Amino acid sequence: MNEALAVYLNLDMENIEENEEIIRKIDELLLTVGMKYSGIMNLYISVDEQKRDETVFRAEELLRNTDWLKDILSHILIGTITNACPIEEIQTDMMSNPSSEKWVYYEQYYQKTKQLPHAIVVDENKQLRDGYISYLLAKKNDAQAEVCEMVSGQPLRKIVKGRHVVLSNGKWKKKSNKRYIWIYTLKKPVVPGDILLVNTKKSRAYICVDRIEYAAGQGFCSRYNTVKKHMNMRMEEGEYTNDGK
């Protein structure tokens, strides 16, 4: 995970020399935390691949906190390779059989949507770390699966991306289109469309899950609050999205 960092800038396209100097300074700045220019567009990669999770975290923090970039930096995207290996090469010998509750919950979601609930995560030796049911569903249904690689020994957390919702006249309604992120550690299985209780800066609130992903590395795993409770409720089909935007 966290294989690359894409840097987007607000530049005056007519001032070529100034833009080249800004990019050169960014290259030098990112080298101080172990990131180098990949040679492809605006992508940077870790000098030490085994430390990429923490390197990308430090690089993102550095860019956001550099004063001379305040009016230049537009946004940052973190890239994750989603075809780390063919599903046939994944090693599952260390996994235990999932509970029938989880299997039924995830299989019902797949049958309704024809989408896996989330990606599969393996380490550098292709040993499965998380997403075992997604793996089993992909094998059973010959489905296309995202396979992400993380460095072994690094913390891994399942995260949910969702939008705030409110219950009105017996139906859940979205309060806004802005998405937020929480770490999901509950035993209850979770899929897009589920309603969760979460902590916010001011109080507690309800969210509808849009997408389920992963965070890797100590920095990223400590960035978010955790989900408090699964409400065993869902928004009606078609009222939530799974586009990840």
C-alpha positions as a printed Julia matrix, in Angstrom:
245×3 Matrix{Float64}:
   0.0     0.0     0.0
   0.97    3.66   -0.26
   3.16    2.96   -3.27
   3.16    6.49   -4.67
   2.4    10.11   -3.94
   0.89   12.36   -6.62
   1.42   16.1    -6.13
  -0.92   18.59   -7.81
   0.04   22.27   -8.0
  -1.56   25.6    -8.82
   0.93   26.97  -11.34
   1.05   29.83  -13.8
   1.47   27.83  -17.0
   3.02   30.82  -18.78
   5.9    31.09  -16.33
   7.86   27.99  -17.3
  11.14   28.84  -15.57
   9.46   29.63  -12.24
   7.46   26.4   -12.44
  10.58   24.35  -13.08
  12.23   25.91  -10.03
   9.22   25.11   -7.85
   9.25   21.49   -8.99
  12.99   21.25   -8.38
  12.5    22.53   -4.82
   9.72   20.0    -4.24
  12.0    17.22   -5.49
  14.69   18.28   -3.01
  12.16   18.69   -0.19
  10.72   15.21   -0.62
  14.17   13.63   -0.78
  14.72   14.77    2.82
  12.06   12.27    3.95
  12.99    9.49    1.53
  10.75   10.19   -1.48
  12.13   10.48   -5.02
  10.62   11.5    -8.33
   9.44    8.43  -10.24
  10.04    9.92  -13.69
   6.33    9.56  -14.49
   4.15   12.67  -14.54
   3.76   14.03  -10.96
   4.37   10.78   -9.07
   6.88   10.27   -6.26
   7.91    6.92   -4.75
   9.76    5.82   -1.64
  13.53    5.35   -1.87
  13.2     2.39    0.53
  10.25    0.26   -0.58
  10.09   -1.56    2.75
   9.47    1.75    4.55
   7.02    3.19    2.01
   4.01    3.47    4.35
   5.75    5.72    6.84
   7.71    7.53    4.12
   4.56    8.5     2.25
   2.93    9.62    5.5
   5.89   11.88    6.37
   6.01   13.25    2.83
   2.34   14.17    2.85
   2.67   15.88    6.23
   5.76   17.77    5.06
   4.08   19.08    1.93
   0.99   20.25    3.81
   3.08   22.04    6.44
   5.62   23.77    4.19
   4.92   27.51    4.26
   6.12   28.38    0.76
   3.74   25.76   -0.69
   0.6    27.16    0.97
  -0.67   28.93   -2.15
   0.88   26.51   -4.62
  -0.16   23.08   -3.39
  -3.57   22.11   -4.77
  -3.99   18.58   -3.44
  -2.2    15.29   -2.81
  -3.28   11.8    -3.8
  -1.8     8.6    -2.4
  -1.6     5.74   -4.89
  -2.06    2.06   -4.12
  -1.4    -0.74   -6.61
  -4.52   -2.9    -6.83
  -3.13   -5.76   -8.92
  -0.28   -6.83   -6.64
  -0.55  -10.46   -7.74
  -2.99  -12.87   -9.42
  -5.56  -14.26   -7.02
  -4.31  -17.79   -7.8
  -0.95  -16.96   -6.2
  -2.36  -15.77   -2.87
  -1.32  -17.91    0.12
  -4.19  -18.59    2.56
  -2.74  -21.35    4.76
  -2.66  -19.05    7.82
  -6.34  -18.11    7.56
  -9.16  -19.7     9.56
 -12.63  -20.33    8.18
 -14.94  -17.3     8.5
 -18.03  -17.48   10.67
 -21.28  -18.38    8.93
 -22.69  -14.95    9.9
 -19.93  -13.1     8.08
 -20.04  -15.38    5.07
 -23.81  -15.02    4.61
 -23.68  -11.24    5.14
 -20.98  -10.68    2.54
 -22.37  -13.21    0.08
 -25.8   -11.57    0.18
 -24.15   -8.24   -0.57
 -22.3    -9.74   -3.52
 -25.42  -11.39   -4.91
 -27.3    -8.07   -4.77
 -24.57   -5.84   -6.17
 -22.17   -8.16   -8.03
 -19.36   -6.34   -6.23
 -16.95   -7.61   -3.61
 -17.31   -5.83   -0.26
 -13.69   -4.65   -0.29
 -10.21   -5.43   -1.57
  -7.86   -8.27   -0.64
  -4.6    -7.47    1.19
  -1.44   -9.58    0.95
   2.1    -9.1     2.21
   5.25   -9.11    0.08
   5.27  -12.94    0.22
   1.7   -13.07   -1.13
   0.42  -14.25    2.25
  -3.14  -13.05    2.76
  -3.45  -10.44    5.54
  -7.09   -9.36    5.23
 -10.09   -9.73    2.97
 -10.42  -13.51    3.21
 -14.15  -13.51    2.4
 -13.56  -11.24   -0.59
 -10.98  -13.8    -1.69
 -13.42  -16.69   -1.24
 -16.2   -14.85   -3.07
 -13.87  -13.97   -5.93
 -12.81  -17.61   -6.27
 -16.37  -18.93   -6.05
 -17.84  -16.45   -8.55
 -14.81  -15.93  -10.77
 -15.04  -12.23   -9.89
 -12.47   -9.51  -10.5
 -10.76   -8.58   -7.21
  -8.49   -5.75   -6.14
  -5.34   -7.19   -4.55
  -3.21   -4.74   -2.55
   0.21   -5.42   -1.05
   1.41   -4.17    2.31
   4.76   -4.59    4.0
   4.67   -7.28    6.69
   5.23   -6.02   10.21
   3.35   -2.8     9.57
  -0.04   -2.17   11.24
  -3.08   -2.64    9.02
  -6.56   -1.25    9.68
  -9.84   -1.56    7.83
 -11.34    1.87    7.21
 -14.8     2.97    6.14
 -15.52    6.03    4.03
 -18.98    7.46    4.54
 -21.28   10.45    4.66
 -23.33   11.79    7.53
 -26.97   10.73    7.5
 -30.07   11.46    9.58
 -33.21    9.41   10.16
 -36.26   11.27    8.81
 -39.77    9.83    8.6
 -38.4     6.33    9.0
 -35.79    6.68    6.23
 -32.11    7.52    6.31
 -31.24   10.68    4.39
 -27.79   12.03    3.49
 -26.95   15.34    5.16
 -24.2    16.24    2.67
 -21.98   14.78   -0.03
 -18.75   15.23    1.93
 -17.09   11.95    2.85
 -15.21   11.2     6.06
 -13.08    8.28    7.24
 -13.13    6.06   10.34
 -11.28    2.92   11.39
 -13.52   -0.15   11.63
 -12.55   -2.66   14.34
 -15.96   -4.15   15.2
 -16.61   -7.88   14.78
 -19.87   -7.23   12.95
 -19.36   -7.52    9.15
 -19.72   -4.26    7.25
 -20.57   -3.48    3.61
 -21.44   -0.31    1.67
 -24.89    0.95    2.63
 -24.58    0.04    6.31
 -25.4     2.65    8.97
 -22.75    3.19   11.66
 -22.49    5.28   14.83
 -19.26    7.3    14.97
 -17.51    9.96   17.02
 -17.11   13.39   15.45
 -15.26   16.5    16.65
 -18.37   17.79   18.41
 -20.43   14.71   19.32
 -21.58   11.39   17.9
 -23.31   11.01   14.56
 -24.56    8.45   12.06
 -22.92    7.7     8.73
 -23.76    5.58    5.73
 -20.8     3.59    4.42
 -19.87    4.37    0.81
 -16.69    2.35    0.51
 -14.42    0.09    2.57
 -10.65    0.37    2.19
  -7.48   -0.11    4.26
  -4.88    2.02    6.01
  -1.33    0.77    6.46
   1.57    2.09    8.52
   1.6     3.61   11.99
   1.03    7.17   10.8
  -2.01    6.47    8.67
  -3.5     3.99   11.15
  -3.39    6.54   13.98
  -4.95    9.34   11.92
  -8.63    8.37   12.26
 -11.17    7.73   15.01
 -12.82    4.33   15.33
 -16.42    3.4    14.62
 -18.44    3.04   17.82
 -21.34    0.82   16.77
 -22.91   -0.96   13.83
 -26.6    -0.06   13.87
 -27.78   -3.21   12.02
 -29.56   -0.91    9.59
 -29.01    0.02    5.95
 -30.0     2.7     3.51
 -32.29    1.55    0.74
 -30.58    0.27   -2.39
 -29.77    3.07   -4.81
 -29.53    5.75   -2.11
 -25.82    5.27   -1.54
 -22.91    5.02   -3.95
 -19.86    2.8    -4.17
 -17.79    4.91   -6.56
 -15.11    5.84   -4.02
 -15.03    9.47   -5.15
